[in-house]
Amino acid sequence: MADNRGATTEGPRAATGSASRRTIAQEVLAFLRPGHHAARGEITRHFEVMRPDVKPGSLWRELSRLVTKGTLISVARGVYATAPSFAGGDA
């Protein structure tokens, strides 16, 4: 069924519910493809569209956690990339 904007309300997310939604870490890693980097603002804008339920503070804490864990590296202040050893992995 389509709503008044033309988007369907019966898609994969609607059928499976929020249980199949990616974690914040999984969404960050999907956005930061291997070999690419992004500023915190770019990541935040991505989340505003893809995951409006995630507050910026939660996202920023998760970015810090992923850097501490070694999943991401901070290539400059506020700029993140996947760690070379974790580029193809999943958190």
SEMARGU-781696 format. One record per residue (C-alpha): residue number from 1; x, y, z; residue in three letters. Coordinates in steps of 0.25 Angstrom, whole numbers, m for minus. Layout:
BEGIN
nr->NUM, x->X, y->Y, z->Z, rest->Ala;
...
//
This chain:
BEGIN
nr->1, x->0, y->0, z->0, rest->Met;
nr->2, x->5, y->14, z->m3, rest->Ala;
nr->3, x->4, y->26, z->6, rest->Asp;
nr->4, x->2, y->40, z->0, rest->Asn;
nr->5, x->16, y->42, z->m3, rest->Arg;
nr->6, x->17, y->30, z->m12, rest->Gly;
nr->7, x->26, y->22, z->m3, rest->Ala;
nr->8, x->21, y->8, z->1, rest->Thr;
nr->9, x->18, y->4, z->15, rest->Thr;
nr->10, x->19, y->m11, z->12, rest->Glu;
nr->11, x->34, y->m12, z->10, rest->Gly;
nr->12, x->45, y->m21, z->17, rest->Pro;
nr->13, x->46, y->m12, z->29, rest->Arg;
nr->14, x->31, y->m12, z->31, rest->Ala;
nr->15, x->29, y->m27, z->29, rest->Ala;
nr->16, x->41, y->m31, z->38, rest->Thr;
nr->17, x->39, y->m20, z->49, rest->Gly;
nr->18, x->50, y->m12, z->56, rest->Ser;
nr->19, x->57, y->m25, z->61, rest->Ala;
nr->20, x->64, y->m26, z->48, rest->Ser;
nr->21, x->69, y->m12, z->48, rest->Arg;
nr->22, x->84, y->m10, z->48, rest->Arg;
nr->23, x->91, y->m6, z->61, rest->Thr;
nr->24, x->98, y->7, z->61, rest->Ile;
nr->25, x->112, y->1, z->59, rest->Ala;
nr->26, x->107, y->m7, z->47, rest->Gln;
nr->27, x->101, y->5, z->41, rest->Glu;
nr->28, x->114, y->13, z->43, rest->Val;
nr->29, x->122, y->2, z->36, rest->Leu;
nr->30, x->112, y->0, z->25, rest->Ala;
nr->31, x->114, y->15, z->22, rest->Phe;
nr->32, x->129, y->15, z->24, rest->Leu;
nr->33, x->132, y->6, z->13, rest->Arg;
nr->34, x->147, y->1, z->12, rest->Pro;
nr->35, x->156, y->11, z->7, rest->Gly;
nr->36, x->147, y->23, z->10, rest->His;
nr->37, x->146, y->33, z->21, rest->His;
nr->38, x->136, y->43, z->26, rest->Ala;
nr->39, x->135, y->54, z->36, rest->Ala;
nr->40, x->126, y->53, z->48, rest->Arg;
nr->41, x->116, y->63, z->41, rest->Gly;
nr->42, x->115, y->54, z->29, rest->Glu;
nr->43, x->112, y->42, z->38, rest->Ile;
nr->44, x->102, y->50, z->46, rest->Thr;
nr->45, x->95, y->54, z->33, rest->Arg;
nr->46, x->94, y->40, z->29, rest->His;
nr->47, x->88, y->36, z->42, rest->Phe;
nr->48, x->78, y->47, z->41, rest->Glu;
nr->49, x->72, y->41, z->29, rest->Val;
nr->50, x->74, y->26, z->31, rest->Met;
nr->51, x->73, y->25, z->46, rest->Arg;
nr->52, x->65, y->38, z->51, rest->Pro;
nr->53, x->63, y->30, z->64, rest->Asp;
nr->54, x->78, y->31, z->68, rest->Val;
nr->55, x->82, y->43, z->75, rest->Lys;
nr->56, x->95, y->50, z->71, rest->Pro;
nr->57, x->101, y->48, z->85, rest->Gly;
nr->58, x->98, y->33, z->84, rest->Ser;
nr->59, x->105, y->33, z->71, rest->Leu;
nr->60, x->117, y->41, z->75, rest->Trp;
nr->61, x->119, y->31, z->87, rest->Arg;
nr->62, x->118, y->19, z->78, rest->Glu;
nr->63, x->128, y->26, z->69, rest->Leu;
nr->64, x->138, y->27, z->81, rest->Ser;
nr->65, x->135, y->13, z->85, rest->Arg;
nr->66, x->138, y->8, z->71, rest->Leu;
nr->67, x->151, y->15, z->71, rest->Val;
nr->68, x->155, y->10, z->85, rest->Thr;
nr->69, x->151, y->m4, z->81, rest->Lys;
nr->70, x->160, y->m2, z->68, rest->Gly;
nr->71, x->149, y->m4, z->58, rest->Thr;
nr->72, x->150, y->10, z->53, rest->Leu;
nr->73, x->162, y->20, z->53, rest->Ile;
nr->74, x->162, y->34, z->54, rest->Ser;
nr->75, x->170, y->39, z->42, rest->Val;
nr->76, x->168, y->54, z->47, rest->Ala;
nr->77, x->160, y->61, z->57, rest->Arg;
nr->78, x->146, y->57, z->55, rest->Gly;
nr->79, x->149, y->49, z->42, rest->Val;
nr->80, x->147, y->34, z->43, rest->Tyr;
nr->81, x->151, y->22, z->34, rest->Ala;
nr->82, x->150, y->7, z->36, rest->Thr;
nr->83, x->162, y->1, z->42, rest->Ala;
nr->84, x->170, y->m7, z->31, rest->Pro;
nr->85, x->169, y->m20, z->39, rest->Ser;
nr->86, x->154, y->m18, z->40, rest->Phe;
nr->87, x->150, y->m12, z->27, rest->Ala;
nr->88, x->142, y->m24, z->23, rest->Gly;
nr->89, x->137, y->m28, z->36, rest->Gly;
nr->90, x->124, y->m26, z->45, rest->Asp;
nr->91, x->123, y->m21, z->59, rest->Ala;
//
